[in-house]
Amino acid sequence: MKKLGIILFVVTLAIIVSSCGDDRPIEPEYELAVFPIPDSLALQPPSIIWEQSAEKHAITLVIVKADWCGYCHQLLEQTLADSTVMGLISNNFNLCIIDGDSRDTLRCEGNLCTYHQYVRDILKVKGYPTSIFFDSAGNEIARAPGYLDASAYAYLLREVYNRM
């Protein structure tokens, strides 16, 4: 009985070790559309979010991300690269992406603060990525913390747009 336990342990360990050695990237099950990501994906100061919203679309989408965040990279490089998602965003929303860990400063309610402080204290972001939707008056109308794939993100965008 003891030998059987040792054999099971060794076999289990061998399976675990062999599955950990594969460093090949996981290929997506679907092909992403090649769609140019517009310049609006650059970091923009929050003070111009509302100005853009009043001039272009009634809803502004703010995506808060961090450079070290794997899910943020997936959201920006895969979800936003989807032609349906990018079409919905470019036709219906102003887009602003903020680096939530940036130590760059900005004027925040009359004082200087970092983007990190702005995201934490004003936008109340608790994790990355977070997508926040604002109306043209600057009122938050929806929030989606976490990563969403292209189909889920497209659904979210349609729902938020249809509520306005």
C-alpha positions as CSV (number, residue, x, y, z in Angstrom):
1,M,0.0,0.0,0.0
2,K,2.9,2.3,0.8
3,K,4.5,1.6,-2.6
4,L,1.2,2.5,-4.3
5,G,1.1,5.8,-2.5
6,I,4.7,6.6,-3.5
7,I,4.0,5.6,-7.1
8,L,0.9,7.8,-7.3
9,F,2.8,10.7,-5.8
10,V,5.7,10.4,-8.3
11,V,3.3,10.1,-11.2
12,T,1.3,13.2,-10.0
13,L,4.5,15.1,-9.5
14,A,5.8,14.2,-13.0
15,I,2.5,15.4,-14.6
16,I,2.7,18.7,-12.7
17,V,6.3,19.3,-13.6
18,S,5.8,18.4,-17.3
19,S,2.8,20.8,-17.6
20,C,4.8,23.7,-16.1
21,G,7.6,23.6,-18.6
22,D,5.6,24.8,-21.6
23,D,6.6,28.5,-22.1
24,R,4.8,28.8,-25.5
25,P,2.3,31.7,-25.6
26,I,-1.3,30.6,-25.6
27,E,-2.9,31.4,-28.9
28,P,-6.3,33.0,-28.8
29,E,-9.2,30.9,-30.1
30,Y,-10.3,33.7,-32.4
31,E,-8.5,36.0,-34.8
32,L,-8.4,39.6,-33.7
33,A,-9.2,42.2,-36.3
34,V,-6.3,44.3,-37.4
35,F,-7.7,47.7,-36.5
36,P,-5.6,50.8,-35.9
37,I,-5.9,52.1,-32.4
38,P,-6.5,55.8,-32.6
39,D,-4.3,58.5,-31.0
40,S,-7.0,59.1,-28.4
41,L,-5.7,56.1,-26.5
42,A,-2.8,58.3,-25.2
43,L,-2.8,59.5,-21.6
44,Q,-4.8,62.7,-21.4
45,P,-5.2,65.0,-18.4
46,P,-8.6,64.6,-16.7
47,S,-9.3,68.3,-17.0
48,I,-10.0,67.9,-20.7
49,I,-12.3,64.9,-20.4
50,W,-15.3,67.0,-19.8
51,E,-14.4,69.6,-22.5
52,Q,-14.1,66.8,-25.0
53,S,-17.4,65.3,-23.9
54,A,-19.3,68.5,-24.5
55,E,-17.8,68.9,-27.9
56,K,-18.0,65.4,-29.4
57,H,-20.1,62.8,-27.7
58,A,-22.4,62.9,-24.7
59,I,-20.6,60.0,-23.0
60,T,-17.0,59.8,-22.0
61,L,-15.3,56.4,-21.4
62,V,-12.3,56.6,-19.0
63,I,-10.2,53.5,-18.8
64,V,-7.9,53.4,-15.8
65,K,-4.9,51.1,-16.3
66,A,-1.5,50.3,-14.9
67,D,1.6,49.4,-16.9
68,W,2.4,46.3,-14.8
69,C,-1.2,45.0,-15.1
70,G,-1.6,42.0,-17.5
71,Y,-5.3,42.3,-17.8
72,C,-4.9,46.0,-18.6
73,H,-2.6,45.0,-21.5
74,Q,-5.2,42.4,-22.7
75,L,-8.0,45.0,-22.5
76,L,-6.0,47.6,-24.5
77,E,-4.3,45.3,-27.0
78,Q,-7.0,42.7,-27.6
79,T,-10.4,44.0,-26.6
80,L,-10.0,47.5,-27.9
81,A,-8.4,46.1,-31.1
82,D,-11.6,44.4,-31.9
83,S,-13.3,46.2,-34.8
84,T,-16.8,46.1,-33.2
85,V,-15.5,47.5,-29.9
86,M,-13.5,50.2,-31.6
87,G,-16.3,51.1,-33.9
88,L,-18.7,51.5,-31.0
89,I,-16.2,53.6,-29.0
90,S,-15.2,55.9,-31.9
91,N,-18.9,56.5,-33.0
92,N,-20.4,56.9,-29.6
93,F,-17.9,57.8,-26.9
94,N,-15.0,60.1,-26.0
95,L,-12.1,57.9,-24.9
96,C,-9.5,58.8,-22.3
97,I,-7.0,56.3,-20.8
98,I,-5.3,57.2,-17.5
99,D,-2.3,55.5,-16.0
100,G,-3.5,55.0,-12.5
101,D,0.0,54.4,-11.2
102,S,1.6,57.5,-12.7
103,R,3.4,59.9,-10.4
104,D,3.0,62.8,-12.8
105,T,1.2,65.7,-11.3
106,L,-1.9,67.5,-12.3
107,R,-4.2,70.2,-10.8
108,C,-6.8,68.3,-8.8
109,E,-9.6,70.3,-7.1
110,G,-7.3,73.3,-6.8
111,N,-4.3,71.4,-5.5
112,L,-1.5,69.5,-7.1
113,C,-1.8,65.7,-6.9
114,T,-0.5,62.7,-8.8
115,Y,-2.6,60.7,-11.3
116,H,-2.3,57.9,-8.8
117,Q,-3.9,60.1,-6.1
118,Y,-6.6,61.3,-8.6
119,V,-7.5,57.8,-9.5
120,R,-7.6,56.6,-5.9
121,D,-9.2,59.6,-4.2
122,I,-11.4,61.2,-6.8
123,L,-12.4,58.4,-9.2
124,K,-12.4,55.8,-6.3
125,V,-10.7,53.1,-8.4
126,K,-9.9,50.1,-6.4
127,G,-8.4,47.8,-9.1
128,Y,-7.1,47.7,-12.7
129,P,-8.4,47.9,-15.3
130,T,-11.5,49.9,-14.6
131,S,-13.8,51.4,-17.2
132,I,-15.8,54.4,-16.0
133,F,-18.5,56.2,-18.1
134,F,-19.4,59.8,-17.5
135,D,-22.1,62.0,-19.0
136,S,-21.3,65.4,-20.4
137,A,-21.9,67.1,-17.0
138,G,-19.1,64.8,-15.5
139,N,-21.5,62.6,-13.6
140,E,-20.6,58.9,-13.4
141,I,-23.2,56.8,-15.1
142,A,-21.6,53.3,-15.1
143,R,-18.5,51.5,-14.0
144,A,-17.0,48.2,-15.0
145,P,-14.1,47.0,-12.9
146,G,-11.9,44.3,-14.4
147,Y,-11.1,42.8,-17.8
148,L,-13.8,42.0,-20.3
149,D,-13.3,40.2,-23.6
150,A,-14.4,41.8,-26.9
151,S,-18.0,40.5,-26.9
152,A,-18.6,41.4,-23.3
153,Y,-17.1,44.8,-23.8
154,A,-19.2,45.5,-26.9
155,Y,-22.3,44.4,-24.9
156,L,-21.3,46.8,-22.1
157,L,-20.8,49.7,-24.5
158,R,-24.2,49.1,-26.2
159,E,-26.0,49.0,-22.8
160,V,-24.4,52.2,-21.5
161,Y,-25.1,54.0,-24.8
162,N,-28.7,52.8,-25.0
163,R,-29.4,54.0,-21.4
164,M,-28.6,57.6,-22.4
